Amino acid sequence: MTGFLGPLDSPAARRSWLAGLRDSIPKATSKNDLLDRIDGALFVPAPQGDPATLEALGKRYRGQVDKAGDLHDRVNKVARKGLPEVWTGKTSVLAADGVAAAARAATDMAEAFDGGAKALYALADALGHAQRQDADGRARLEQAKRQLGPKEGFFDIVDRMIETDEEKQALVSARSAATDGVDLMHKAAVAADDAVRAATRDLNKWAAEARAGKLRTGGLSAVDRLMLADTSGKAGAAEYNEILTAGDLERSGRALDRLPAADRARMDHLLAGAGSPQEKAYLMKALAAGHSVDDIETFGRKIHGKDPAWLQQHLSPIVTQGDSLKDEGVDAGSGANVNTDLQSFRGQQWAQGGDGREGTCVASSTVTARAMVDPVYALSLTGGPSGQENDPAAFRRRLVDEQHRVHTEGHGGANWDGMVLEGKTEVVNKEISPETGSAYELHEVKNADARRNVLPEIEKAVAEGRPVPIGVEGYEADGTRHGHAMMIIGQEGDKLEIYNPWPDHLGQRGRLRQRRHGQGQQQPTARRLRGAPAPGLRDRP
């Protein structure tokens, strides 16, 4: 194996290259062929990184855990003493609420430092083991080279047309040593690649959890920023249902600072007059989605004074329950997770076609994703023109109308069935991109390496609150293709949260790869699944 070996500057590339050599070295039929393949393996760089430096960084992170815990205890002590009902901050925050938010922020900080330390320690351990394993593999490859001796030239081969038994045995012995060596190197590359991906995933997640620091604006006080970052919906687990994502906090802060003085004064007045922390957070989310202050004032009048439960029901399509990470097994027939959270508005599911009878999965997942990131749009669907409606039948009509509009916009198939890849990219960029500040690019990931390579980008995007479309497909024995579109909307640990627009029909779930569009045997859920392929994102300039 000679010539250009391809780029080997990433753990994934080294892993893939060594996988090929692991398969080909045992098949080498000549001394020179085996030597070429051994050189190809030795050309691959060893797993890179310094475990000692990573351990030192982990130790620094761990050292901050106790400090954050002490801060929590001091803040909590103030909260327990009882505070007068006074207001603070530029947006009128109750002092008691601000102190409680500070205590929770200190707890979050301690968890982030602890999680970061664990990620760094795990990476250091895995990397150290991989480097030792790689060194052992290289030693065996060098041993095989010594057994074989130098490569034979053309005339050497001509002069010796028939191998002796000793030469054959030497080739077998060297090939065995080389096979063991490249297998160890491949295992080391896999371990290093997996460890880097896990550390990247966890550190990105913990960075996104440093929420209050994302809202960088000089126009809000520290307590304002704490409260906005801390506020969650009424239902579901607080840590899974924050109203403002990390991306929302960043975008709303930038948008606030860019407002002209008059608009800024109007926005400050809206925030100060909000009836609850949740109302205030939804106003900021509307700003993050790119709405003008005129639009936000109109929106604010529609939601003003509504209780937190009403706000969440009308403005947040997805509610994730606290037990969503619990492993309840999988469906015996399909392999789909049993643990799912049904998503509906007053009993009407956020489902394609309203009841699953249409193949508008692309349009449906796009509409729901847009409603997730834009509360003004969400209210137009749930509350109607007045923003005050609670009628599930009217919601269904508006939802299906929007699905049809987006399906048509993406040049979807006749009878509301299917959409080609170009249409999918077009609709997500038109419907979701303006609200998230990111553009979408299609990545076809039809093998394990391709899926593995795109996964870190997906995990980072959804940790910051940017939904990522995902398309899956399967084929029957006769070659008939079936496909389905969903939306990746969250990430915790090694699991992704996926919104599926299929409805709950007849109590059956999860026939993902076996059902056509419109057969609707899986409910519109937020469900935790392991990594999957999807288009990628890039930030807009």
N, C-alpha and C positions, 0 to 999 in steps of 0.2 A: 504494500500500500504506500504509494509515493505520491509526490505532487502536493497540490494545495489541499489542506485538510479542512478548510472552512473556519469560520470565526468560532473561537473557543473561549471567549472573554466573559462568559456568564456561567453560573452553576448549571442552568438548564441545558446550555449547549454542550458542556462537558459531559453531563449525564447522558444526553442523547448519543454523542459520539462514542462513548465507552460502551453503551448498550449495543451498538452495531459491532464493535470489536469483540465484545463478549460472545456474540453469536458467530462471528467469522473466524476467530482464532482457532477454535476446536476443529474447524474444517480446512485449515491450511494443509496443503498436500505436498509442499516442498520446503526445503530449508530457507531459500530466499523469500518465499512467500510468507513464511512464518516470521522471519526477521523483519520484513517490511511492516507486518501487522504489529509486532512488538514495538517497533519504533513509533508507529502511529499512536500506540497507547502511552508510551513514555513522553511523547510530545505534549500530551494534555497536562496543563498546569495542575499542581496539587490544590486541594481546597484552600482558599485564601482567607486570611483573617488571623488575628492574634487573640487567642482565648484569654490570656492574662489581662489584656486591655479590656475585653468585654466583661470579665469578672470584676475588674476595678470599677467599671461604669455601673455594673449591677450593685456593687457594694455602696456606691454613692447614692444611687436611687433608694436602696434599702435604708440608708441612713436618714433619708428624709421622711420615712414613714412615721417614725416616732414623733418627729417635729410636727407633722401634720396632725397626728393624733392628739398631741398636747394642745395645739391650736383649737381643735374641735372641743376638747374638754373645757377650755377657757371660755369659748363662745357659748357653749351649752350651759355653763354655769351662769352666765349673764341671762340667758333665756329663762332659766328656772327661777330666777329672782322675781320675775314679773316686770313688765315694762309698761309705762303709761301709753295710752292710745294716741300717739303722736305720729306725725307724718315726716318722712325724710326723703331726700333725693329730689330730682327735678320732675319726676313723673308721679310723685305722691305715693310713696310706699310706706305702709305701716311699719314702724320701727320693729315691732315684734316679728313681723314677717321677714323683714330684712335680716334680723339676727338668726332666725331659723334657717333662712337660705344660706347664710354664712356658715352655719354649723354643718349643713349638708354639703356645702362646697368643700369644707375641710375634710369631711369623710371621703368625698369623691377624690380629692387630691391624694389622700392616703392610699386609697385603692389604686389610683393611677400609678403612683410611685411603686407600690408593691407589685402591681401587674407588670410594670416596666422592668423591675428588678428580676422578676421570675423569667420574663422573656429573655433578658440578657444572660442570666445564669444558664438557662436551658440552651441557648445558642452557643455559649462558651463550652459547655460540656459536650454537646453534639459535635461541634467543630473540632475540639481536641481529639475526640474519638475518631472522627472521620480522617483527620490528618495522620493519626497513627496507623489506621487501617490502610490508608493510601500508601504510606511509606512501606508497609509490609508487602503490599501488592507490587510496588515498584522493585523491591528487593527480589521478589520471585521472578519478575520479568528479566531483571539483570542476570539472575542465575540462569534463566533459559538462554539468554544471549551467549553467556560464557560456554554453556554446553554445546551450542551450535557452532561457535567460532565465527570467523569472518564470512561475509557473503561470497558466494562462488561466482566467478566470472563466466563469460560465455564459453571459453575454451575449456575451463574446468568441467563444465557440464557436459561438453562434447566428449572430452576424454574419458568421462566416467558415466557411461550411459546406463549402467546397471548399478543400483545401490546394493551395498553389502548388508548383511543382517545387522551388523553393528551400527551402520549408518541409519538404518530404518529404526532400530531401537532408540538411538540417540534422538531422532526426530520425534518419536512418540513420547520420550521422557521430557524433552524440552517443551513440546506442545502441552503436555499435562501441567508443567510448572507455569507456563505462560497463561494457560486457561485459569488456573487458580489465581494468578497474579492480577489478570484483568478483571476477574470477578470481584476480587477485593477492592480494586480501584473503582469499579462501577458502584459497588455497595457504598463506598466512601462518598462518591459523587452524589448518589441518591440521598444519603443521610445529610450531607451538607446542604444540598438544594432544598430538601424538605425543611431543614432547620432554619435556613434563611427565610423561606417563605412564611413559616410560622411566626418567626420573630417580626418580620415586616408587617404581617397581618395584625399581630397583637400590639405592636408599637404604634401603628397607624390608628388603631382603635382607641388606645389610651390617649393619643394626641388629640383625637376628635372629642374625647370626653373632657378635655380641659376647656370647658364650654365658656365660662365667663370671660376668659382671655380672648375669645374669638371676636367679641363685640368691641372692636377698637374704634371708639369715637370719643372725642373730647366733649361732646354735648350731653353725655349721661354720666351720672355719678357712679361710684363703685357699687353702691347698693342697688341702683337701677340695673346695672349690668348683671349683678348677682341674681336678682329676682327674675329678670327676663330669661336668663340661662337656666334657671331652676324650675320654671313653671311647666307643669305637665297637665294632661287632660284628666278629667274626673275618673274615668273608668280605666281598667287595665293597670299594669305595673308602671309606676312613675318613671322608672329608669328606661322603659321601652317606649314611652309615649310623651317625651318632651315635645312641646309645641314647636319650638324653634330648634332646628337641627344646627349642627356646627356650621354648615354652609349658610343657613339662614342668618345666623348671628353675624357672620363675616359680611354678607351682602347687605344686610340692613344697616350695619354700622357705616359702611362706605356710602350707601344711599343717603343716610341721614346727614353725613358731613357734606354731601354734594348739593343739598337742597339750598335754594336761594333763601335769604333771610326771612322773607314773608312766609314762604312755605314751611320753613323750619319752625316758625312761631306757631303756625296752624297745627303742625304735627305734634309739637310739644303740648299744645292745648288738648289735643285728642288723647294723648297718652296720660296726661294728668287727670283727665275727666273720666278715664275708663273705670267701669264698675267693679272690675276684678283683675287679678294678675293674668288670668287666662284671656280676658278681653284685650288687655294691653299687649299680650304676646301675639295674638292674632292680628292686631293692627300692625305690629312690626313685621310679621310674616307677610302681610300684604305688601309692605314696602319692599321686603326682600324679593318678592316675586315680580317687582318692576312696575307696580301701579303708581299712578300719580297721586298727589295729595288730594286732588279733587275726587278721584275714585275712592280713596281711602276714607274721606269724609262721608261719602254716600254709604259705603260699606259700614262705617262706624255707627251711623244712625240706625242701620238695620239690626246690628248686634248689641247695641248699647243696653246695658242692664240685664242682659240674658244671663241665666245662671250657668256655671261651668259645664253641667251635664248637657244643656241645650247647645252650648257652643261646640262641644266635642261631637255631638251627634250630627250637627249640621255642617261642621267645618273640617272634620277629620275622618275621612272614609275608612281608615285602617286603625283598629285598636288592638294592641298586642297584649295578651294576658300574661300574668306572671309565671304561669306554668308552661309557657310555650317551649321552653328548652327541655322539658321533661320527656324522656324517651319512653313512649308508650308502644313501641314496636311499629311494625309495618303491616299493611294489608297483605294477606297471604296470596291473593291473586295478582296484585299489581306491583307490590313492593313500595307503594306510596306510604308516607307517614300517616299514622292514625291520629296523632295529635295535631289538630288544626283549629284555627279560630275563624268561625263564620263571620263574614263582614256584610252588614246590611244597614239600611236606614228604615227604622220603624217596621221591620219585618220584610222589606223588599231588598233582596240581595243586590250587591254591586256586581251583577252578572251580565255576561254577553247576551244581547237580545232580551235582557230582563229575565229570561227563563232558560237560556241555553239552547234555544232552538235555531240560533243563527251562528254562522261561522265568523263572527266579527271579533275574534280573540285579540288581534293586533289593535284594532280601534278601541276595544273595551279596556284592555290593560293600559293603553295610552291615556284614555279619558280618566281612569281612576288615578293613574300616576300624576296627571296634571292637577287633579283635585287635591291630591296629597300635598303638593308643593304650593298651591295657590288657593287660599281660603275664599277669596272673592269668587273664583270660578266654582269652588265646591258649593258655596251658598246659592249660586245661580241654579244648580242642579237640585239641591235638597229643599231650598226655601222658595224657589221661584222668583219672579220679578220683584215681588215685595220683600223677599227674604224672610217672610214670616210663616210660610206654609209648613204643614206637618203631614201632608197627605202622601202615603207611600205610592198610591196609584199615579198621582201626578208626577212624583219623582221618577217613577219608572218610565213614563212617557218622555220626560225630558232627557233621562239617561240614554234611552234607546235612540232618540233623535240625535243626540250628540255622537253616539257610536256610529250612526249612519252617516253623519256629516264627515267624521274623520275617515270612515271607510271609503267614502266617495273621494275625499281629498287625497287618499293614498292609492287611488285607482284600483280599489279592491274588486274582487270577482263579482259576477252576477249573483243575484239572490242572496246578497249579503254573505258571501262565502269566500274566504281566503284573501291573501294579499301577497304580492311578490316582494322580494327583498328590497328593491329600490323604493317601493311604496312605504315599507316599514321605516326605512331610514328617513324618508321625507316627512312622515307624520310625526315621528318623535322629535325631529329637529324643529318642526313648526309649532308643535303643541307643548313640548316640555322644555326645550332648550332655552327660550327666553326667560322662563321663571327660575331656572337653575344656574344660568350663566355658563353652561357647558354645551359644546356641540357633540353630536353623536356620529361615530364612524363604525361601519359594519366590519366585524371580525368573524370570518367563518372558521370555526374551531372543530374540525372533524376527526381529531385524534387526541389521545391523552396528553401529549406534549403541548399541543396548541391550547388545550383547555387549561393546562397547568400554567402556561405562560401568561395568559390573560387574567387569571384569577386575582393576583395582587391588585391590579388596576380596578377590578370590580369591587373588591373588598374595601379599598380606600374610598371609592366613590360613594358607596352606600353608607359607609361609616360617617361620611360628611353630609348625608342626606340627599344624595343625587340618585334617583332610581335608574336602574339599568335594564333595558329590555333583554329578554332571553327567548330564543326560539329553539324548539326541540322537534325532532322528526323521527319517524320509524317506518319500516317497510314490511309489508306482508310477504308471504312466500312467493306470491305471483308478481312481486315488484311494486304493488300499489303503495304509494306514499301517503302517510298521514303526518300532519304537522300541527303544532300548537304554539301560541305565543303567550308569554307571561311577563312578569316584571319583578326583578330582584329589588327589594326595598330596604333591606337591613342586614346586619351581620353581627353575630355574637360568637366569639371563639371560632371553632372550625365549622360553623354552620351559617348558612345564608337564609334570610327570610324572603319568601317568594309569594307574591300575590298571584293567584290563579283565578281567572274570570269565569271558569266553569261553575255552574250552580250545583246545589245539592239536590239531586234527583233520586227519589225512591230509596233513599238511604244508602245508595251505592257511591263509592268514592274511588278515586285513584286509578282509573283505567287509562292513564295518560298515553301510553304508547300504542294502545289497542283501540282507541276510539276515534272516530271521525269528528271533525267540527260539527257542532250542532247536536251530537248525541248527549253531550252535557252530563257526564257522570262524575264530575268532581266539582266541589263547591268553591265559591270565591273566598279564598282563605288567605290568611297570613300564616305561612308555615315555615318551620326551620328545616332546611335541607342542606346537604353538603354541597361543595362547590360545583358550579355548572357553567357552561359556555354562554357568552353574551357579547353583544357589540360593546365597544369601548367608548370612552369619552375623552375629550380634550377641552381644556378651559378656553373660553372665548377670550380674545385679547381685550 
